[in-house]
Amino acid sequence: MAMSQSANLVEKAMGHGDNAVTEQNMTNPARDRTKYGDPTENMKALAWMGKNDVQIIECPKPKILEDRDVILKVTGSTICGSDLHLYHGAVVELQKGDILGHEFCGKIDSMGSGVKGLEVGQRVVASFQIACGECMYCKKKLSSQCERTNSNTIENAMYGGRTAGMFGYSHFTGGFAGGQAEYVRVPFGDVNLLKLPDDVPDEKGLYLSDVLATSWNCVVDTGVKEGDVVAIWGAGPIGEMCAEMSFTNGASRVIMIDGGNGAWRLDFCKEKMPKLELINYTDLPRGTSVTSRLKEMEHGGPDVALECVAGEYAKGWAHRFELMIGAETDTSEIVNEMITSVKSYGRCGITGVYVGFTNHFNIGSLMERGIRLIGNGQAPVHLYWEKLLQMIREGKTDPYKMLTHRCKVEEMDEVYKIFNERGDKMQKIFVQTRFSDPPAPGSPALKTYKS
């Protein structure tokens, strides 16, 4: 937390870059209602208030600021595993009152005069990243690396470049209000919104915003191919969909690893995919590691390893201590397990969020055994979402496999606590607002968490 607040002060002192062509640091219209908020209407939203503290607030509805803005009535949002990094305060440059949420869909409420190809009332899903549509990366549909929507100076200094702006993901990624709310402003709306057809309900279309594109990117970017044996760290929604998509791309075997209070997710995933093989690391006998068990299961280890967890979850005391005192921002434990587990010349893809620096990285194994370590990057949603939409329509991928719960936006503060504890067997949730349609056939019924 101290690091996050220090980063805010440093960014303020250094100032932003001059590359962004859309408004920065508008994480809550209440920060300046005259400039950012509708003068006549309020909304409910989920805001970050401090480490492990999110609250439902009432704030102004956002208004159009630029001629390609779209104001969306949110009809569906969700909680992503990467939202928990914000919840825990692991991502820098959060500020009290920031509205969270980077996965959402809705109906167009209003739009600026420069928006083309969209109409008021249309159902759309938003990409979690904000792309301009015109820069070097956007022309290649590598939308997550847009050069013109995030002017954060610290990110540029740390990474040697900036990601695109992202909804609801701190000032480190531009400072944009998120979609865990009743309304949201979408810059460059005609670039960052995809129309949803009538045969794809919100409960499926919503997940084009992140989880489906992120999972597909992890699998194809790491190069899963026919006959590969694939090991996946993490049995959450991303890991689950990576398993499905690995099989789709021809993997002969998929082995999933998880444990602790998330171990129930292994059985959940296997129910959906009976071919899946499992390792519960908390049940391994003394002296048996994840690496040694994988090499028992497959001669030489898997061909491919996919990281679908994140860097803030330490397993051993040394990394817990180093994270606590700020000696590193991310643990290398899972990445090291992947490197030592795969066959020589194997491929390791990192999709879980890593934000900074790590210690004790096994660079020796990486070099000596020719391991390919691939940072999958923030998934370029625009590169994939039309293909993935068609896969949903054709039944080649089914978001209902991971969808377990439905709640009201007014109860998200309580739901965050449950999701963080991996409680109530909550894998993926659909969050409704007063603008949502009734639950689609086959989707979960509404569950109440406040009396």
N, C-alpha and C positions, 0 to 999 in steps of 0.2 A: 504493500500500500504506500509506504513512504517513497518507494521508487516511482510509483505511478504519479504521485503528486509532485515529486521533484521533476519528472519529465514534463508535466504541465507547465511548470515555472520556466524550465529551460526552453521549451517551445515558444512560450510567450516572449522570452528575452531575445531569442534568435529570430523570431518572425517566420512566417510561412514563405514558401517559394512563390514564384509568380507564374506557375504553369497552369493552375486550375482555371477553368472557364465556367465554373458553377459555384454557387454560394457555399462556403465552408463554415463549419462550426455552428450548424443550426440543428442541435441535437434535441431541442425542445422549444416549441413556439413560445412558451411562457418566458423564455429568456428576454424576449423583446416583442411583446404582443403587437405593438404598433407596426413593427417591421415584418414579423414573421407569422402573426396569428390572425385568424378570422375574427373580426370585432364582435360577431354576434353569436358564435356557436362554440361550445366546449366539447371535449371528448375525454374518454377514459383511455389511459395508457399505462404500461408497465415501465417504471423508471428505476434505474440503479441509484441507490442511496448510500452505498458503502459496501465494504467487504461482506459477502454473504447476506446482503440486505437489499431486496427489491420490494417496491411498493406500488400499489395501484394509485395513480394520481388523476386529478382532473386538470386539464390544461386546454389552451385554445386549440381549435382545429387549425391545421396549417393552411396557408393561403398560397396562391400562385405567386412566385417571385420572379420567374423567368419565362420567356415565351414558349419554351418547349417543356415546361412543367406539366405534370398530370397530378391532380389530387384524386386519390383512390379511397373509396369506401372499402375498408378491409373486411373481407368475408371469411378469411381463414389465415391463421398463422400457426406457428409451432414453436417448440423449444428445441434447439439444436445442442448437441454435446459441446460444441464450441461456445455456446452461450454461457456454459458453466465456467469457462476461463474468465469471462467478464464477471460473473457472479462471485468468483473467488478472488477477484482483483488481480489476476495474473497477467492481464493485458494492460499496458501502460496508457496513460492519458485519458482515463475515465474521469468524468466529473459528475458530482451529485446532481441528479435530475435528468441525466441522459436517458432518452427513451430507447429501449433495446428492441432487437428483433430483426433478423435479416432474411427470413423466409416468410413470404406472404403472397396472397392473391386477393383479388377483389373486383369491384365494379367501378368504372370510371365515373367520378362525380363531376369533375370539371377539368378543363385543360386550357393551356395557353394558346395563343393565336398561331404559333409556329409548329404545333404538333400536326403531323400528317399521318393518315392511314388509320386513325382511331376515332371512335365515337363515344359520346357520353352514354353510359349504361352498359357498355361492353364488358364481358367477363375477361379478365386477364390475369396472368401470373407475372410477378416481377423477378428479375435476376437479383441475386444478393449483392452483386457488384454493380457499380454505376459506371457505364461506359459512354463515351462521347460519340462513338460511331465513326470518327473521322481520323483519328491518329494512326500511327504506324501499326500498333498492336490491334486496334479495333478493326482496321481494314482486313486483318487476317482472322478476325473473330476471336482473338485472344483477349477477350474483354476484361479479364481479371487484372490485366496489366496496363489498362488505359493510362495514358500519360497526362490526361487533362482534367481529372476529377478528384485528385488528392494532392494537396500542396504541402503535406506535413514534412517538416525539415528533419526531425529526428529519424523518422523511418528512412528517409533518403540517405542520411548519414550512416545508419546502421546497416542497411541492406545494399547500398550502392545503387539504389533506384527505389521507386515507389510502386506499390500496388495501386490498383484503382481505388476510388472511394467505395466504401461499403456501408450499407444500411445498418444502423444500430450497433456499430462495432468500435466505438470510442473515437476520440479525436485523432488517434494514431492513423486511422484510415479516413480522415477527412472531416469527421464530425457530422454525420447525417442522422437525423431522427429515424428510428426503426419502425417496424411494422407490427410490433406487439401493442397494437393500439386500434382505435376505431377508424382513424384516417391516417394517411401518410402522403407526404409529398414525394413524387418520383421525378427527379431531374432527367432531361432527355427521354421523356416518356415514350416517344415513338421508337426509341432504341432499346429501352430496358424493360419493356412489357411485351408479352407474347399472348396473343388471343387464344382463349380456350374454347374448343368446339363443344357443342351441346352434349355430345356423348362422353365427355370427360368431366366428371364432377369435380368440384373444388377439392374433395377429399383425396383425389388422385393428382389433379393438376398442380396443386400447391407445391408438391415435392419436386417439381421441375426447377424450382427456385434455387435449390442447393443440393439436397441429399442425393438425388438421382444423378445429377451432373457430376457431383464430386466423386461418387462411387464409380461411375463409368470412366471418368478421367483417371482415377487411380488404377483401374484395371488396364485400360488401353495404353496409358502413358508408361506404365511399367512393363508393358509388352507381354501380357498373358496371352498364350497361344495354344493351339491344339496340342494336347498331350501333356501340358505342364502340370506339375504338382505345385499347388499354391498353399502357402501358410498365411493366415490372416490373424494379426494381433488385434483383439477387440471385437466383441460380439454385439456392439450397439447397432443402431440403424445403418451407419456407413459400412461397418464390417459385414452386416447381414446382406446388404445389397451388393457389396463387392463379391461375396460368395456366389450369389445368384448370377451376377454378371461374369464371373470367372467361368462358371459352368457354361454360360451362354457362349463364351469365346473359346470353348473347347478344352478347358482344364479337365484332366483325367481324375484328379483328386483335389479336394479342398479341405484343409485342416484348420480349424478355428481355435484360438487360444484366448482364454479369459479366466477370471477367478475372483476371489474376494466376494464383496457384496453384489457383484455383477455376474456371478457364476450362473445364476438362473437363466441368463440370456443364452447360454450355450444350448440348453435343452429347448428353449424357445425357438432358436434358429434351426435346430435339427428337426423339430416338428414340421417346419416349413420345407426343409430340404433334407430328406432322409439320407441322402448320399454323403452328407457332411460328416467329417470326422472331428473329434473334439479333444482338447487338452485343457483340463482345469488345473492351472498351475498351483493352486493352493492345496490340491490333493496329491501332488507328486511326492513320492517317498523321499526321505532324507538322502541326499547325495545325487538325486536325479534332477537335472535342470531341464528347462524347456528345450534347450539346444540338444541335449543328449536324448531326450524323448523323441524329438523330431527325427534324429538320425537313426533311432531304432525303428521308427515307422517307415522311413524311406531311405534307402541306401544313399549316403552322401548328403542327405537333407533335401528339402524342397528346392525346386527350380526358382521359385519366386516367393518373396516375402512382402506383405503389404501391411503397413503401419496405419491403423485406424483408431488410435487411442489419443495421444498427444503427449507433450513433453513435460507437463506439470505433475504427473503422477509418479512419484518415486516409489520404488519397491524396497530399497535398502536404506539403512540408517545414514550412510555417508552422503548420499544424494539428498535425503530429507534435510540433513543439517545444512548442506551447501545451498539448497533452495531457500531455507529459512533465513539464512544470514545474507542472502543476495550474492553469493559467490558464483552462482549460475542462475539462469532463468529457466532452463530446461534440463531434465535428466537424460543421459545417453543410454540408459539401461535397456530399453526396448530396442533401440536402433542397434546396439551392440549384440543383443540376442539374435536379431535378424541377420546381421553380418556373419556371425559365427554359425548360424543354423543352415544357411543355404549352401548348395553345392558350390564348388569353385566356379568362378565366372557366373554365379547366380545374380539375380536382379532383386534389388530392394527398393520399394517405393514408399515415400513418406507422404501421407495425406493428413494425418492428425496434426493439429496446430502446434508449431514450435515458433517461439517469438523472438528468441535472442541467442544466447550462448550456452554451451554445455561443457562439462569436464569429463575426463576419463574416456574419451572417444577412442575406440579400437581401430585406429588408422592403420595399424600394422596388418591386421587380417584383411582389411579392405584392399591394401596395396598388394600384399604378397599373394593373395588368392584371386585377385582380379575381380573383386566384387563390384558390381555396378550399383552405386547408391544414387537414387533418383529422387530429387525433391519434386513431387508432383505439382507443387504450386497451388495457389488458390485456383480452383477449377474454372476454366473459361466457359461459363454457362452458355454463352451465345454460340459457341462452336458446336454444342451438342443438343440444345434443348428442342430443336425441331425434330431431330432424329428420335430422341427419347419420347417426345409426345406421340410420334407415330408408333413407337414400340408399345406404349400404353394402349393405344387404340387397337393394336393388333394382338394384344394379350401376351406380348413377348417379355414384358416386365410388369409387375403388379405391386404398386405401393401399399395395397392393403395387407401384404405379407408382414409389413413392419408396424402397421397402424394398430394401436391397442386401446387408445383412450380419446375421449372428447371432453372438453371443458369450456367454460365461459372465460372470456378475457378478464372479467372482474375477479376471477379466482386465481389468476396466474401467479400471484405472490406465494400462495400456498402450494401450487403445483410445482414451482421451482424447487421448493424444499424437498418434495417427494422425488422429483426427477434427480436431484443432486444425490439423494441417498439410494438411488436405484430401487425405490420402493414401489409397492403396489403393482409389481411386474409391468412397469410403464416403459415400453420400448420407444414408441413414437406417438405423439399426441397431435390432435387437431383442435385448434383453439377457435371457437366461434365468437362472433360479435352480434350486435342487434341487427346487422345487415345480412347475416348468413341465411342461406336456405336451410330447410329441414335436412337432417342427416340423409345422405344418399344410401340407397339399398346396399347392404353388405358392409357398411362402415359402422364404427362403434356408436352406441347410444350415448347421450349426454350423461356425464357423471358429475355430481355436485361435491365440492370439497369444503364448502362453508355452510354452516347451519343457518 
